[in-house]
Amino acid sequence: MITVSHLRKSYGSKEVLHDISFSVAKGEIFGIVGHSGAGKSTLLRCLNGLEPYQAGSVVVKGAEVGRLSGGDLRRLQKDLGMIFQNFNLMARKNVYDNVAFPLVLWGANAIHDRVMTLLDLVGLANKAKQRVTSLSGGQKQRVGIARALALNPEILLCDEATSALDPKTSSSILDLLADINKSLHLTIVMVTHQMEVVKRLCSSLLLLDGGQTVALGSTEDLFLHPTPAMQNFVSDEFTIIPGGVTIRLHFPRTIAKQSIITRMARTLDCDFSIVGGKLERYGDDVFGVLIITVPKENADRVQEYLDNNHIPYQILPSKENDA
Amino acid sequence: MPDFLTPLWTRFCDKFPEILEATLETLSMVCFSTLFSMLIGTLLAIWMIITNPIGLNPKPGVYRVLDFVVNLLRSFPFIILLIAIIPFTRFVVGTSIGSAAAIVPLTVAAAPLVARLIETCFLEVDRGVIEAARSFGASTWQIIVRVLLPEALPAIVLNVAVIAITLLGYSAMAGTVGGGGLGDLAVRYGYNRFQVDIMVYSVIILCIMVLCIQGICNFLYKVLR
């Protein structure tokens, strides 16, 4: 559906994207992740021709985006819906008119039915005649989604779609996006700096830093077996206790975590303290994460035990090493 | 009525037809020059927002020329412009005297100001909304007609008041060199013939016009917003 190879983009002499390559399959939810200024949004805008690029290729639905112009480019853009962090709705228009806008531009038929179907889909049918300025952030993003879907696109581009929303609203928007992905077989490319979003929705991801690819692969692999760059990005919020070795354990649903960890203590006859633990959602799956500290002298035996039992883990850098 | 007012009242009644005529002349000068300068200025502003380096289809070279011309025309003192373009005025309306002739220099003076003000209104439109329109394949003209103009409309309406009131002031100047209107009346009677009361009437009417223009535009702004 989307193939990007060796993409380079610069503003003047400053190169903002260096040699980016990835591809997105039909029906997939693909995440482009990174800190602010990493070039994520610029990369997204290269996909639908809002930003030109200098070298490499961006092929969307079989067409090289950089070579399209005028009507051809606009017809491609029609197939690529886009939603934005700040919603970008027309403040003077009501909900209905905002959603109808793309349809009016393209002279579509049966606009009224289409708009009402879309408003039903995003749960705003009863707000059709309200001014968008009177809506909450989550409702505005729902209008944005309805508008992006108006022209029946095959691909939906999301630029930090949930970054301006509170966690609960953000969560409902993510559910909506997941529903749309399944029910409409829509390919979604999400740009975000929120790891929660990626874990929850994306099947694969591209991690960008300073315009360079630092990680690319399936979300599960990258989170369970993180490369050092990835580890930097997903650093835990737990305070690591100095002294001893801190280990981050991952438990797929199939492993009963209670017994594993207590059995380990019994088998090895060693103590450990629990630093923290949580459940994380990766797509439809739930993983347990447990962070423990073991005394230095037992670290090797614990690692050996974990290796033998095929439990994914990482040793976290301790505070002493940092200092 | 107190005795001292009687002669004033008599003279007001006496001069009423002239005052009315001057009022209508001023109104027609202001209305037509506002209309024409809005049309020409808006077209210029559209051209500028397209070619602006941060515009819809940047053409920095073209923009620099437009920008320079607008600045140049705006830097002319109106009274000089009025005289300098007399040949052009003759060419357009066939004469350089009268209210109709005054509309030409008034329009020429106001159009660049309109262009600048409306360009600013366009620049104030949320860039994100424009980007959203582009993201679903709107053409440049669709963006101008369906996004920029409607979104900027309330701000444009407020600027119409600025333009119309500026033109009301200019029209008094145009009046003194043969354009007629209230400014001309005030100068002829009040200054040249020491009939201060007639000048006061003219000024009162001008004040009322300013208040009405601003009031109407403020009202429209509230409705449109």
Interface residues (C-beta under 8 A of the other chain):
Chain A: N48 L50 L73 R74 R75 L76 Q77 K78 L80 G81 M82 F84 N86 F87 N88 L89 M90 A91 R92 K93 F101 P102 V104 L105 W106 R147 A148 A150 L151 L157
Chain B: D126 G128 V129 E131 A132 A133 R134 S135 F136 G137 A138 S139 Q142 R146 V147 P150 E151 L153 P154 L224 R225
